[in-house]
Amino acid sequence: MSEKILEGKVAVITGASRGLGRAMALALGEAGAKLALVARDEAKLQETAAALAASSAESAVFLADVSKEEPVAALEKQVMAHFGGVDILINNAGINIRKNLIEFTLEEWTRVMDANLTSVFLMCRAMVPHMKGKGYGRIINMTSIMSHVSIPGRTAYSSSKTALLGLTRALALELALEGITVNGISPGPIGTEMNTSIMNNPELNAQFVAKIPVGRWGKVEEIGKLALYLCSPEAGFITGTDILIDGGWCAL
């Protein structure tokens, strides 16, 4: 792939303030994309924007709770006013509440579903009309290995991510003739801020790594490179699928 394969493309990335969202923003920015960075933490978003500016990538920060209809409608107008179009959408925002199903309140259950699933529906409904008619478009939904396997205490999270995988497949079929691909990325044990407490505990870290077939945590940069490939012109025949990047976890 050439160095600036996304030159002139506009990418909207939710959850761009840290972790995987930031890594994907940096990868796409280095490839020439203009980035609409979306999250609720302005300070962290500005850090992502500063990192992009250091590599001469253009970006703009947008504050929005993408799990709610009105903020997404406002975000759509703001992005279009600033960039004039959308070519790539990466739905990365999400949360996880870890507890057994019988301990969940309805409010907690709904919060997980809204953040992980409803947000993707709202963002796709808002942005897809601006992507049509170009013969090119890319949507990446961050699913999870928890959409393929699960562990105790992940009932809400696994349910939301499994439903997201279904949304991904159906939307891919709806948009196939438009040249818009829709795919999922299912990360496994990746060294994000969310996993810092485990990684910084030598005993827990050793126990966890022992369960990963390749014997190490994944790097956020590896997710960024995968997202970049899926957004490239070379990936136009890949749609309606989900790519596991889990060090062999789901192969066990």
Buried (B, 14 or more C-beta within 10 A) or exposed (E): EEEEBBEEBBBBBBBBBBBBBBBBBBBBBBBBBBBBBBBBBEEBBEBBBEBBEEEEBBBBBBBBBBBBEEBBBBBBEBBBEEBEBBBBBBBBBBBBBEBEEEEBEEEBBBBBBBBBBBBBBBBBEBBBEBBEEBEBBBBBBBBBBBBBBBEEBBBBBBBBBBBBBEBBBEBBEEBEEBBBBBBBBBBBBBBBEEBEEBBEEEEEBEEBBEEBEEEEBBEBEBBBBBBBBBBBEEBEEBBBBBBBBBBEBEEE
